[in-house]
Amino acid sequence: MPNIDRRDFIKLVGAGGVGVGAGVVLRESIKHPKEHLIPHVLAPEDYSSGVATWYNSVCSMCSAGCGISVRTREGRAKKIEGNPSHAVNQGGLCAVGQAGLQVLYNPDRLTGPLLQSANRGSDGFTQITWEDGLTRVASRLDVLRAAGRGNRIALLTRGVGGHLAELLESFAEGVGTDQLHHYDYDHPHALYAANERFFGKQHLPYYDLSNTRHLLSFGADYLAGWLSPVHHSLGFANSRHGGDNRGYFVQIEPRMSPSGAAADEWVPAKPGTEGILALGLAHHIVASGHYEGEDINEWKDVLSAYTLEKVAEETDVSESVLRRLAESFANASPSLAIGGDGAGNNSNGVDTLVAINALNYLAGNVGEVGGVIFNPDPAGATSHSRQANYQTLAQLAESARAGEIDVLILNDVNPVFTMPLASEFKAALAQIPFIVSLSSFIDETSALADVILPSHTYLESWGDAFPEQGVGFSIGAVSQPVIAPLYNTKATGDIVLDLARRIGKPMRWDSTEDCIKDGWNKIYQESDSNTRTESFESFWTALLKAGVWGKKNHLKTDTSRPNANTIASIGVDAPTFSGDAELYPFVLQPYRSGMHDGRAANLPWIQELPDAMTSVVYGSWVEINPKTAKDLGLTEGDLVDIESVEGAVRAPILVYPAIRPDVIAMPIGQGHTNYGRYASNRGANPLEILSPLVDDNSGNVASNATRVKIVATGKHVEIVKTGGKSRDLGRDIVQTTGGDDHTAQTNSIPITVIPT
């Protein structure tokens, strides 16, 4: 008999009919005799039994800014879908966005303020009240501000845009510090630097995949992680369904990504030579008469060293393939070239992305539909001007070691996990006397805090977003709470506003909602008065219902012609790598997985999501070419140490045919030491062993520039997959070419293959 008496039974089923409810209670009581099913005793304000309510909001799982529609029932969020009205994702949503519910309901969420009562990093936290926590933090801030030492206060937050970014700016100004840094591991520093150098523009353009007829992607995994993958997936699908004018997609990268697998052609160039390849194509376009601009002589001079013969030798791509790529790109209309992390995260990353911009310019697709379109200035704040690169964080660490920082405030950011061990960032944080975290979870960085003031999740908070990659016209969206807060947490903005009041520097808003609403009132007032027929309150209500706002600007068709000095500066040096090539023969390519930069590793749905290319779940692996595996005497599942000059990580081998023999690859996301029950002590973190080799033009670490070696341990494990065997088992279901062929025709789709 279950461990439940009649009185408790009546209480449990009293909120609903006995029938099915009783069966559920009895079944659950039998399965779990120590657990009771507790209904809503005090129902939420929006409780409506049996009726679903949808709220439109913004996904905050990455920086793409997709619109979402959240289904709630009985005051609980049940499902997240894409908002069909939002121009970024048009109803689509990636797996990480769908898993946002597991951020909200995660059993490892912090439920109230905490005080460190033991050594930092030991998880020796005790519960305290909000009054106690806020008073402790405010007193530290007030002493420094009053003494004119506000610049000894530093704020480090994840990339926050919109009016919350303005609120943080006001707070930093109030305490007297300029040390406000936004940090995202995947922020495209090199791309911003390249676009500013070539186009003279501070924000990203819109890459119109939807209307292009020929795409050259240099290491941009646009379908799985680059900038705005849901939007790019929609553009890819639209271009593919062009009928007789179907788009043609080429992927140039040393390790095949999901975008490479979906492309018509995959070209495995040597790592770090993507920019040299781009200039080789540009040379052929100019030399063969495809470009006839007034500045043609300047281009001939700067491209004279990049003949197809020389480029073929440096990139390991044959002259015939290079010539065909250049001809097809120049003859297609419109065409588009993009450069992503695979190309930008090298020692010559910025120069490489400038070369790709030059390719777009010479093909005449800048400012054209299907090419590179310049976005209007965002209607709200973005985080780029405050984004911290590797050099910025290294300087922050140096300031901490020098005793120049007394208080560090962290907001939903985990640099201890994403920074290389060589940076000694964790050790530097230990030198800061007082650390405050506003995180919703304990992770490697928040575990070092003295006080944790946990924030609401994005599904419980107000906010807004103005996507930086954009869609070619002005767009924004409001993030609204879809349910009442589950725990004793507060909105990030409300925490900051409360601290400002306590130190005698109150801001003009009483709450985060007031801040967001005030910002949108300004957008409303600045809109065209001829079309503004409703009151602001009507506009605000309509905005919350729709979940998105857009302003159809005229497309910017300015070609942003580079000047002679810009053209003369174009050139790409051979890449440099850390480690001696004889001792460390392989180039490590860490790539973002479904866990993004590791922030989604604590979500079981994402842990169980099979990797798109390997079908591996719940673990880490090292991808190597079959030839490499054979030469080293390794088979799939053999446990190896991947060693660089900075350290080593251990993971099993996965034999992966679509990777160059001189390259190995590892997914980013696993290897957490402190991030809840689902992520901790699982897999390995390849970012740990990266060398701090920096591209001086972007200030960011060249994460693709570390050489490694493979050391067998003699141990073997079974890799957990959902895809079954990766071999045809003698069934001859996969047709391959001879070992000496570099190109092959398979079902009329040309691909470039690696000799084995």
C-alpha positions in Angstrom: 0.0 0.0 0.0 1.4 3.5 -0.8 2.7 5.7 2.0 -0.3 8.1 1.9 -3.4 8.4 4.1 -6.9 9.4 3.3 -6.6 13.0 4.4 -3.5 13.5 2.2 -5.2 11.8 -0.7 -8.2 14.1 -0.5 -5.8 17.1 -0.4 -3.9 16.0 -3.4 -6.8 15.5 -5.7 -8.9 18.3 -4.3 -7.8 20.7 -6.9 -9.3 18.6 -9.7 -11.6 15.7 -10.4 -10.8 12.4 -8.7 -11.0 10.1 -11.8 -7.7 10.4 -13.7 -6.1 12.5 -11.0 -6.4 9.7 -8.4 -4.8 7.2 -10.7 -1.9 9.5 -11.3 -1.4 10.1 -7.6 -1.6 6.4 -6.7 0.7 5.4 -9.5 3.3 8.0 -8.6 3.0 7.2 -4.9 3.7 3.6 -5.5 6.7 4.4 -7.7 8.1 7.0 -5.3 6.7 6.3 -1.9 8.7 9.2 -0.4 7.4 11.9 -2.8 4.1 13.6 -2.8 2.3 15.3 -5.7 1.7 18.8 -4.6 -0.7 21.0 -6.7 -0.9 24.8 -6.8 -2.1 25.8 -3.3 -1.9 29.5 -4.3 -2.4 29.7 -8.0 -0.6 32.3 -10.1 -2.4 35.3 -11.3 -2.5 34.1 -14.8 -3.7 30.6 -13.8 -6.4 29.3 -16.1 -7.1 25.6 -15.7 -6.8 23.7 -19.0 -6.2 26.8 -21.1 -2.9 27.4 -22.8 -1.5 30.9 -23.0 1.3 31.9 -25.4 3.8 34.7 -24.7 6.1 36.2 -27.4 9.6 37.0 -26.1 13.3 36.7 -27.1 15.6 33.7 -26.8 18.7 34.5 -24.8 20.5 31.2 -25.2 22.9 32.9 -27.7 23.4 36.3 -29.2 21.4 35.7 -32.4 18.3 37.3 -30.9 15.6 34.8 -32.2 12.0 35.5 -31.4 10.2 32.9 -29.4 6.7 32.0 -28.5 6.4 30.3 -25.1 3.4 28.1 -24.3 2.2 28.3 -20.7 -0.5 26.4 -18.9 -1.5 26.6 -15.3 1.1 29.2 -14.8 4.0 27.0 -15.9 6.0 27.2 -19.1 5.5 24.1 -21.2 7.1 24.6 -24.6 9.2 27.0 -26.5 8.8 27.5 -30.3 10.0 30.1 -32.7 7.9 33.3 -33.3 6.7 33.2 -36.9 6.5 37.0 -37.0 10.1 37.5 -36.1 12.3 38.3 -39.1 15.4 36.6 -37.7 14.1 33.1 -37.3 10.6 33.3 -38.9 9.2 30.5 -36.7 12.3 28.4 -36.6 14.3 27.6 -33.5 17.4 25.6 -32.8 17.7 22.8 -30.2 19.5 25.0 -27.7 16.6 27.5 -27.9 14.1 24.7 -27.4 16.1 23.6 -24.3 15.6 27.0 -22.6 12.9 25.3 -20.5 15.7 23.4 -18.8 17.4 26.6 -17.7 14.2 27.6 -16.0 13.4 24.3 -14.4 17.0 23.0 -13.9 17.3 21.3 -10.5 20.8 23.0 -10.0 19.4 26.5 -10.3 20.2 28.8 -7.3 17.1 29.6 -5.3 18.3 32.5 -3.3 21.3 34.6 -2.3 24.4 32.9 -1.0 27.5 33.8 1.1 30.8 32.0 0.7 31.5 30.5 4.1 34.6 28.4 3.2 37.5 28.7 0.8 36.7 30.0 -2.7 35.9 27.2 -5.1 34.9 24.7 -2.4 31.1 25.3 -2.8 30.9 26.2 0.8 28.0 28.5 0.4 25.3 29.3 3.0 21.9 30.9 2.4 21.4 34.5 3.3 18.7 37.1 2.8 18.5 39.6 0.0 18.9 42.4 2.5 22.1 40.9 3.9 23.5 40.2 0.4 22.7 43.6 -1.1 24.0 45.4 2.0 27.3 43.6 1.9 27.8 44.4 -1.8 26.6 48.0 -1.6 28.8 48.8 1.4 31.9 47.7 -0.5 30.9 49.7 -3.6 30.0 52.8 -1.5 33.4 52.9 0.3 35.3 52.8 -3.0 33.0 55.3 -4.7 33.1 57.8 -1.8 36.9 57.6 -1.7 37.1 58.3 -5.5 38.4 54.8 -6.1 35.5 53.6 -8.2 37.8 52.5 -11.0 39.0 49.7 -8.7 35.5 48.2 -9.3 35.2 46.0 -12.4 32.1 44.6 -14.1 32.3 41.5 -16.3 29.1 40.5 -18.0 28.0 38.2 -20.8 27.2 40.1 -24.0 24.1 42.2 -23.1 22.4 44.4 -25.6 19.4 46.6 -25.7 18.4 48.9 -22.8 19.8 46.6 -20.2 23.2 47.4 -21.7 22.4 51.1 -21.2 21.4 50.4 -17.6 24.7 48.7 -16.9 26.5 51.7 -18.5 24.6 54.1 -16.2 25.5 51.9 -13.2 29.2 51.9 -14.1 29.2 55.7 -14.5 27.5 56.0 -11.1 30.1 54.0 -9.2 32.9 55.8 -11.1 34.4 53.0 -13.1 35.2 52.6 -16.8 35.9 48.9 -16.3 32.7 47.5 -17.8 33.4 44.5 -20.1 31.0 42.3 -22.0 32.5 38.9 -22.8 31.4 36.1 -25.1 33.8 33.4 -26.2 32.4 33.4 -29.7 32.2 37.1 -30.3 33.5 37.7 -33.8 36.3 40.2 -33.0 38.2 39.4 -36.2 35.1 40.0 -38.3 34.4 43.3 -36.8 38.0 44.4 -37.2 38.1 43.3 -40.8 34.8 45.0 -41.7 35.9 48.2 -40.1 39.2 48.2 -42.0 37.7 47.4 -45.4 34.3 49.0 -45.2 34.8 51.6 -42.5 31.8 50.4 -40.6 31.5 49.5 -36.9 28.8 46.9 -37.0 28.1 43.7 -38.9 26.5 43.7 -42.4 23.8 41.4 -43.4 24.9 38.4 -45.4 22.0 37.6 -47.8 22.2 33.8 -48.1 18.6 33.6 -49.1 19.0 35.3 -52.4 22.6 34.4 -53.3 23.2 32.0 -56.2 26.8 31.1 -55.3 28.2 31.0 -51.8 31.9 30.6 -50.9 32.1 30.0 -47.2 35.6 30.1 -45.6 35.2 28.3 -42.3 31.8 29.8 -41.5 29.6 27.1 -40.1 26.5 29.1 -40.9 24.1 26.2 -40.3 25.3 25.3 -36.9 26.7 28.2 -35.0 28.0 31.2 -36.9 26.3 34.5 -36.1 22.6 33.6 -36.7 22.4 29.9 -37.6 18.6 29.7 -37.6 18.3 32.6 -40.0 21.1 31.3 -42.2 19.4 27.9 -42.3 16.3 29.6 -43.6 18.4 31.4 -46.2 20.2 28.2 -47.2 16.8 26.4 -47.7 15.4 29.3 -49.7 18.4 29.5 -52.0 18.4 25.7 -52.5 14.8 25.8 -53.6 15.5 28.2 -56.4 14.4 25.8 -59.1 16.5 26.2 -62.3 18.4 29.0 -60.5 19.3 26.9 -57.4 22.1 28.3 -55.3 25.5 26.6 -55.3 27.3 26.3 -52.0 31.1 25.7 -51.5 32.6 25.2 -48.0 36.4 25.7 -47.6 37.7 24.4 -44.3 40.2 21.7 -43.0 37.5 19.8 -41.0 34.0 19.2 -42.4 31.3 21.0 -40.4 27.6 20.5 -40.8 27.6 23.4 -43.3 30.3 21.6 -45.2 28.3 18.4 -45.2 25.3 20.3 -46.7 27.3 22.1 -49.3 27.7 21.1 -53.0 31.4 21.2 -52.7 33.9 20.8 -49.8 37.5 22.0 -50.2 39.9 21.0 -47.3 42.5 23.7 -47.6 45.4 23.8 -45.1 44.5 25.5 -41.8 45.2 29.2 -41.8 45.5 29.5 -45.6 41.9 30.5 -46.3 42.8 34.1 -46.9 45.6 33.2 -49.2 43.1 31.1 -51.2 40.7 34.0 -51.3 43.4 36.3 -52.7 44.3 33.7 -55.3 40.7 33.7 -56.5 40.7 37.5 -56.5 43.9 37.5 -58.6 42.2 35.3 -61.2 39.1 37.4 -61.2 41.1 40.6 -61.9 43.7 39.0 -64.3 41.0 37.3 -66.4 39.0 40.5 -66.9 36.0 39.9 -64.7 36.7 43.1 -62.8 37.0 46.4 -64.7 36.7 49.1 -62.0 38.6 52.4 -61.9 40.9 51.0 -59.3 41.9 48.0 -61.3 45.6 48.9 -61.4 45.8 49.1 -57.6 44.3 45.6 -57.4 46.6 44.2 -60.0 49.6 45.5 -57.9 48.4 44.1 -54.6 47.4 40.7 -56.0 50.4 40.2 -58.2 52.0 37.8 -55.7 48.9 35.5 -55.5 49.1 33.6 -58.7 47.1 30.4 -58.8 50.3 28.4 -59.0 51.7 29.9 -55.8 48.4 29.7 -54.0 47.9 26.1 -54.9 51.2 25.2 -53.3 50.5 27.1 -50.1 46.9 25.9 -49.7 47.1 22.3 -50.9 44.3 23.0 -53.3 45.0 22.2 -57.0 45.2 25.0 -59.6 42.3 23.5 -61.5 40.0 23.6 -58.5 41.1 27.2 -57.7 40.4 28.3 -61.3 37.0 26.7 -61.3 36.0 28.3 -58.0 37.1 31.7 -59.2 35.3 31.4 -62.5 32.0 30.1 -61.1 32.1 32.8 -58.3 32.7 35.6 -60.8 30.1 34.4 -63.3 27.3 33.8 -60.8 25.0 36.7 -60.0 24.6 37.4 -57.2 27.5 35.7 -55.4 28.6 35.9 -51.8 31.7 35.1 -49.8 31.7 34.8 -46.0 34.4 34.1 -43.4 33.7 32.5 -40.1 35.5 31.2 -37.0 37.4 28.5 -39.0 39.1 31.3 -41.0 39.1 34.2 -38.5 40.5 32.3 -35.5 44.0 32.0 -36.9 47.1 34.2 -36.4 46.2 36.0 -39.7 42.5 36.0 -39.0 41.7 39.7 -39.6 43.8 39.8 -42.8 42.0 36.7 -44.0 38.6 38.2 -43.5 39.7 41.4 -45.2 40.7 39.3 -48.2 37.2 37.7 -48.2 35.7 41.2 -48.2 37.9 42.1 -51.2 36.6 39.0 -53.0 33.0 40.3 -52.5 34.0 43.8 -53.7 35.7 42.5 -56.9 32.7 40.3 -57.6 30.4 43.3 -57.4 28.1 41.9 -54.7 28.6 44.6 -52.0 25.4 46.5 -51.4 23.5 44.1 -53.6 20.6 41.7 -52.9 22.1 38.2 -52.5 25.4 39.7 -51.4 26.7 41.9 -48.6 24.0 44.4 -47.4 24.8 47.1 -44.9 22.4 47.2 -41.9 21.1 50.5 -40.7 22.3 51.6 -37.3 20.7 49.5 -34.6 17.6 51.1 -32.9 19.0 50.2 -29.5 22.4 49.5 -27.8 24.6 46.6 -28.8 27.5 45.1 -26.8 30.3 45.3 -29.4 31.9 48.5 -28.2 32.4 47.0 -24.8 33.2 43.4 -25.9 36.3 42.1 -24.2 38.8 40.2 -26.4 41.5 37.9 -25.0 43.9 40.8 -24.6 41.3 42.8 -22.6 40.7 39.8 -20.2 44.5 39.3 -20.0 44.9 42.9 -18.9 42.0 42.5 -16.4 43.9 39.5 -14.9 47.1 41.5 -14.8 45.3 44.3 -13.0 44.0 41.8 -10.5 47.4 40.3 -9.9 48.8 43.8 -9.3 46.1 44.5 -6.6 44.4 47.2 -8.7 40.9 45.6 -8.5 39.0 45.5 -5.2 35.6 44.4 -6.3 34.6 42.3 -9.4 30.9 41.9 -10.3 30.2 39.0 -12.6 27.0 38.6 -14.6 26.3 35.2 -16.2 29.8 34.8 -17.6 32.3 32.0 -17.2 35.8 33.0 -18.4 37.5 30.5 -16.1 36.1 27.8 -18.4 36.7 29.4 -21.8 40.1 31.0 -21.2 43.2 28.9 -21.8 45.0 27.6 -18.7 48.1 29.5 -19.9 46.3 32.8 -19.1 46.2 31.9 -15.4 42.9 33.7 -15.2 41.5 31.7 -12.3 44.6 32.4 -10.2 44.3 36.1 -11.0 40.7 36.1 -9.7 42.0 34.8 -6.4 43.8 38.1 -5.9 40.6 40.2 -6.0 39.4 40.8 -2.4 35.7 40.7 -3.1 33.8 39.0 -6.0 30.1 39.2 -6.6 28.2 36.9 -9.0 24.7 37.5 -10.4 24.7 34.0 -12.0 21.7 31.6 -11.8 24.1 28.7 -11.5 27.3 27.7 -9.8 30.0 27.3 -12.5 33.7 27.5 -12.6 33.7 31.3 -12.2 30.8 31.9 -9.9 32.2 29.3 -7.5 35.0 31.8 -6.8 32.5 34.5 -5.6 32.1 35.7 -2.1 28.5 36.7 -2.5 26.0 35.3 -5.1 22.9 37.4 -5.9 21.1 35.0 -8.3 19.3 36.5 -11.3 16.0 35.5 -12.8 16.3 33.4 -15.9 15.4 35.1 -19.2 11.9 33.5 -19.1 11.2 35.4 -15.9 12.8 38.7 -16.8 12.3 41.9 -18.8 14.7 42.8 -21.6 15.1 43.5 -25.2 17.3 42.8 -28.2 18.5 44.4 -31.4 20.3 41.6 -33.3 23.7 42.8 -34.5 23.9 40.6 -37.5 20.4 41.9 -38.4 18.3 41.2 -41.4 19.0 44.3 -43.6 16.5 46.6 -41.9 15.9 47.9 -38.4 14.5 45.3 -36.0 14.1 44.8 -32.3 12.1 42.7 -29.8 11.1 42.8 -26.2 11.8 39.9 -23.8 9.0 39.7 -21.3 8.4 37.4 -18.3 6.3 34.4 -19.3 5.8 33.1 -15.8 6.1 34.4 -12.3 9.6 33.8 -10.7 10.0 30.3 -9.4 12.5 31.1 -6.7 13.8 33.8 -4.5 15.7 35.5 -7.3 15.7 39.0 -8.8 16.1 40.4 -12.3 19.6 41.4 -13.1 18.5 45.0 -13.8 16.6 45.2 -10.5 19.7 44.0 -8.6 21.8 46.7 -10.3 19.1 49.4 -9.7 18.9 48.4 -6.0 22.7 48.6 -5.6 22.7 52.1 -7.2 20.1 53.3 -4.8 22.0 52.0 -1.8 25.2 53.8 -2.7 23.4 57.1 -3.2 23.5 57.0 -7.0 19.9 56.2 -7.9 19.0 55.9 -11.6 15.9 57.3 -13.2 14.1 54.0 -13.4 12.4 52.1 -10.5 12.6 48.7 -12.2 14.0 46.9 -15.2 10.5 47.0 -16.8 10.5 50.8 -16.4 13.9 50.9 -18.1 12.8 48.8 -21.1 9.5 50.6 -21.4 11.2 54.1 -21.3 13.7 53.0 -24.0 10.9 51.9 -26.3 9.0 55.1 -25.6 12.0 56.9 -27.2 11.9 54.6 -30.2 8.2 55.4 -30.5 8.7 59.1 -30.2 11.5 59.0 -32.9 9.4 57.1 -35.4 7.7 58.8 -38.3 5.0 61.1 -36.9 3.0 60.7 -40.1 2.5 56.9 -39.5 2.3 57.2 -35.7 -1.5 57.1 -35.2 -1.7 55.3 -31.9 -0.7 56.2 -28.4 2.5 54.8 -26.8 0.5 52.5 -24.6 -1.3 51.0 -27.6 2.1 50.7 -29.3 3.6 49.0 -26.3 0.7 46.5 -26.0 0.9 45.7 -29.6 4.7 45.2 -29.3 4.3 42.8 -26.4 1.7 40.8 -28.3 3.7 40.6 -31.6 7.0 40.1 -29.8 8.9 42.0 -32.5 9.2 45.5 -34.0 10.6 46.3 -37.5 11.1 49.3 -39.6 11.4 48.8 -43.3 14.4 50.9 -44.2 15.6 51.3 -47.8 18.4 48.8 -48.5 21.8 50.4 -48.3 23.3 49.9 -51.7 26.5 51.9 -51.0 29.4 49.8 -52.2 31.8 51.4 -49.7 34.6 51.6 -52.2 37.9 51.1 -50.4 40.5 53.8 -50.8 44.0 53.3 -52.3 45.6 52.9 -48.9 43.1 50.2 -47.9 43.8 48.3 -51.1 47.6 48.6 -50.7 47.4 47.2 -47.2 45.7 43.9 -48.3 47.8 40.8 -47.9 47.8 37.6 -46.0 50.9 36.2 -44.4 51.4 32.5 -43.9 49.8 31.3 -40.6 51.9 30.8 -37.5 51.4 28.0 -34.9 52.6 27.3 -31.4 54.8 24.3 -31.0 57.5 22.7 -33.1 56.0 20.9 -36.1 58.3 17.9 -35.6 57.2 17.4 -32.0 53.6 18.5 -32.4 52.6 17.4 -35.9 48.9 18.1 -35.8 46.9 21.4 -35.8 44.1 21.4 -33.2 40.8 22.7 -34.4 38.4 23.2 -31.4 34.9 23.8 -32.7 31.6 24.8 -31.1 29.2 21.9 -30.6 25.5 21.9 -29.7 26.6 23.0 -26.2 27.7 26.4 -27.7 30.7 27.6 -25.7 29.8 25.3 -22.8 27.0 27.3 -21.4 24.4 24.6 -22.5 26.3 21.7 -21.1 24.1 21.6 -17.9 21.0 20.9 -19.9 20.2 17.2 -20.3 18.4 17.6 -23.5 21.6 19.1 -25.1 23.7 16.3 -23.5 21.4 13.8 -25.1 21.3 15.6 -28.5 23.5 13.6 -31.0 26.3 15.5 -32.6 25.2 16.4 -36.1 28.3 14.9 -37.8 29.2 12.0 -35.5 26.0 11.1 -33.6 28.0 11.0 -30.3 26.2 11.9 -27.1 27.3 12.5 -23.5 31.0 12.9 -24.0 34.1 14.3 -25.7 36.1 12.8 -28.6 39.0 13.5 -30.9 38.4 13.4 -34.6 41.3 12.2 -36.7 41.6 11.1 -40.4 41.6 7.4 -41.1 45.2 7.6 -42.5 46.4 9.3 -39.3 44.7 6.6 -37.2 46.3 3.8 -39.3 49.8 5.4 -39.1 49.5 5.7 -35.3 48.0 2.3 -34.9 44.8 3.6 -33.3 41.2 2.6 -33.7 38.0 4.2 -32.7 37.5 4.3 -28.9 41.3 4.3 -28.1 41.9 6.7 -25.3 44.6 9.2 -26.0 46.2 12.3 -24.5 46.2 15.4 -26.7 49.3 17.3 -25.7 50.3 20.9 -26.6 53.1 23.0 -25.1 50.6 24.2 -22.6 49.2 20.9 -21.2 47.1 17.9 -22.1 43.5 16.6 -22.2 42.3 13.0 -22.6 39.6 11.8 -24.9 38.8 8.8 -27.1 39.6 8.6 -30.8 36.8 9.0 -33.4 37.9 8.1 -36.9 36.5 10.9 -39.1 37.1 10.7 -42.9 36.2 14.4 -43.5 39.3 16.0 -41.9 42.8 16.6 -43.2 45.4 14.1 -42.0 47.5 17.0 -40.5 44.5 18.3 -38.4 42.6 16.9 -35.4 39.4 18.4 -34.0 37.6 18.4 -30.7 34.2 19.8 -29.8 33.9 22.6 -27.2 31.4 22.4 -24.4 32.4 19.4 -22.1 35.1 19.3 -19.5 33.3 21.3 -16.8 34.6 20.8 -13.3 31.8 22.6 -11.5 28.5 23.2 -13.4 25.8 21.0 -11.9 25.0 17.3 -12.0 24.6 17.0 -15.8 27.9 18.7 -16.9 30.4 18.3 -14.1 33.3 15.9 -14.6 32.2 14.8 -18.1 34.5 14.9 -21.1 37.4 17.2 -21.8 37.8 20.9 -22.5 40.1 21.5 -25.5 40.3 25.3 -24.7 42.4 24.5 -21.7 45.5 23.5 -23.7 45.4 26.4 -26.2 48.5 28.5 -26.5 47.9 32.2 -25.9 48.9 33.1 -29.5 47.1 36.4 -30.3 46.1 38.0 -33.6 47.3 41.5 -32.9 44.7 43.0 -35.4 41.8 41.7 -33.3 43.3 41.3 -29.9 41.8 37.8 -29.7 43.4 34.5 -29.1 44.0 32.5 -32.3 42.2 29.4 -31.1 43.1 27.4 -34.3 46.8 28.0 -34.1 47.9 25.4 -31.5 49.9 22.4 -32.5 49.5 19.2 -30.6 50.6 15.6 -30.5 48.7 12.4 -29.9 49.9 10.1 -27.1 48.3 6.7 -26.8 47.4 5.5 -23.3 46.8 1.9 -24.1 43.2 2.2 -22.8 40.0 1.8 -24.7 36.4 3.0 -24.2 33.2 2.6 -26.1 32.0 5.9 -27.6 28.3 6.4 -27.0 26.5 7.1 -30.3 23.0 7.0 -31.7 24.0 6.5 -35.3 25.2 2.9 -35.2 28.2 1.8 -37.3 30.0 4.4 -39.4 31.2 1.6 -41.8 29.4 -0.1 -44.7 30.3 -3.6 -43.4 31.0 -4.8 -46.9 27.6 -3.7 -48.3 29.3 -1.3 -50.8 26.7 1.4 -50.1 29.2 4.2 -50.2 31.1 4.9 -53.5 34.6 6.3 -53.1 37.3 7.5 -55.5 40.8 6.2 -55.9 43.4 7.4 -53.5 45.2 9.7 -55.8 42.1 11.7 -57.0 41.5 15.1 -55.5 38.1 15.6 -57.0 35.3 13.2 -57.7 31.8 13.2 -59.1 29.2 11.6 -56.9 25.6 11.9 -58.1 26.7 14.9 -60.1 27.8 16.8 -57.0 31.5 17.7 -57.1 33.4 17.2 -53.8 37.1 17.6 -53.0 38.4 14.6 -51.1 41.6 13.9 -49.1 44.0 11.3 -50.4 44.3 8.3 -48.1 
